Amino acid sequence: MKALVCVKRVPMTGGRIVLTDDEQAIETKHLGFAISPHEECGVEEAVRLVEAHGGESVVLTLGPPDAEEQLRDAMAIGADRGIHLVTDGEEWDPEATAGAIVAAVIADETASGPFDLILFGNESADSGGFQTGLRVAYALGRPCATGLKAVAVGDGSFRCEQEEGGGRNVYELPLPAVVTVLEGLNLPRYPSVPGRMRAGRKPLEASTPERPASRLERARLVVPAGESKQAEILGHGADAASAVVDLLEQIGVTS
Amino acid sequence: MNLCLVEHLDGVATDASLQAFTLAAGLGGETHALVIGPGGAEVAATIPAAVVYVAEHDALDAFAPDAWAAILCAMPSRTGVTAIVAPGSARATDAMARAAVRLGEPLAANCISATPGNPLLLTRIRWGGSLLEEARLHTDCALLTVVPHTLPAVAPGSPGAVERFTPELADADLVVRVRERVAPPAGGVSLTDAKVVVTGGRGVGSAEGFVVVEELAGLLGGAVGCSRAVTMSGWRPHTDQVGQTGNKIAPEIYIACGVSGATQHIAGAKGAKRILAVNTDPEAPIMSVADYAVVGDLHEVLPAISAELRRRRG
């Protein structure tokens, strides 16, 4: 099993989003960064699949030089090596991102053999385009199932499950395939200290692709109005119980 | 001319589809609709479009996203549409993304408004709705999906005409196809349908600490939820998670206990009619989105509420 997982570096926004003065980005001066949540589960799954079946797991990101942090995080929990498509920090749209990833995949497969499975998050936490994985799958001519909450490798086939309407849809894909996954697929492990030490020494290949113009052109970002309310304080501690039950009765949810 | 993809469930067009139709109709010109799969003809009779196209094919009884994409891609030459609009459901979004690749077009996912013109002016959501993006889409055939529950649904009405057709599908369009459907587990109140949701956050402190949350939810016939911090700590399963990457809930009242109120969490609770926050910190971000608040330790407040409910029931 040779698995590739593609991840995106996103800010941890906390309680309130603040924009830069030019309204083109989130002000990240005081924020930490992480792998976008769905993809964190993608990394864990790639590592588990290789633990179970042998092979190699590779992690790829397209992002600024600092995104090496997310590649090292993925390598700390078990990914074997990294591919960094380095940008100047400007946002790449889904078409451009997929194009650069496809070129990197073809180059890597030419050098060291095909990936059985390529994992993406179903959508990124920040821009939420819902399409990068599918674009890569189509360009490579591989089948793709999206929004997966369970995956299992069988004899030459790949069984995966999608939640819908409380139930589950089951797909069986031939390999090689591309999948996009959702948080809840697994519970990602925390990196150990030795894992972190090893991650620093794992191979990381960097290149700098060119960003093409976008047909979906961002004009500006806006924090939605009307988010801020002043909550009515019903009371303090256990003494508030009576006021809370009054409220629940008034809404009609106590019977 | 615009085309709206209308999804249907149990013989009825979904609300999200009828909301997407509203956005499509706002783009000006005639609005046509596309319905795919068994039961489509009955659904078509309720859609107030100039023409409703009904795609019928034996292979469409189970969802096959590439087949849906193939059908969507045949529509511009069939109808001369310049915009295809679909609801932002998982299925429709998947099919639209595939159609975008096949047509060589961008896809603008999760729009809340669109102003006609070239470029098309769009507003779409980021961060699960915590941030908006205003964008210009440069293309001759715009592909958009619409965030559910932000626009009014178009009222049902009779179509000008209904055209049934059998699409041409290649074997490759049916490789990815639902093989088996596992029904939802019986019993219990689902988080997404519950009238009351009681959620515990990091402030609950442990898996065992959820006893007080479960007790209150049980008394109110509601569902138990949790924040991402709780799931990541392994205290509750991810199926209980409320948030951008968990469940989107829409209860009459959402009781958020020991939840700080990160944007990731609030993105899943925007549909709640009212929010009651129980938190020791009166300055927590949850307080600025809550309608009501109790300042205090949830381990004291929740048992007191449960006791009061029992006392009044006698």
Interface residues (C-beta under 8 A of the other chain):
Chain A: T13 G14 G15 R16 I17 I26 P37 H38 D93 P94 E95 E123 A125 D126 S127 G128 G129 F130 Q131 L134 R135 Y138 A139 P143 C144 A145 T146 G147 E161 Q162 E164 G165 G166 G167 R168 N169 V170 Y171 E172 L173 P174 L182 E183 G184 L187 P188 S214 R215 L216 E217 R218 A219 R220 L221 V222 V223 P224 E227 S228 K229 Q230 A231 E232 I233 L234 G235 H236 G237 A238 D239 A240 A241 S242 V244 V245 L247 L248 E249 I251 G252 V253 T254
Chain B: L9 F63 P65 A90 R91 T93 D94 A97 R98 A100 V101 R102 E105 P106 L107 A108 A109 N110 P119 L121 T123 I125 R126 W127 G128 G129 S130 L131 L132 E133 E134 A135 R136 L137 H138 T139 T145 V175 V176 R177 V178 R179 E180 R181 V182 A183 P184 P185 S190 T192 K195 V196 L220 G221 G222 R228 T231 M232 G234 H238 T239 Q241 Q244 T245 G246 E252 I253 S260 G261 A262 T263 Q264 R274 L276 A277 P282 A284 P285 M287 S288 V289 A290 D291 Y292 A293 V294 V295 G296 D297 E300 V301 P303 A304 I305 A307 E308 L309 R312
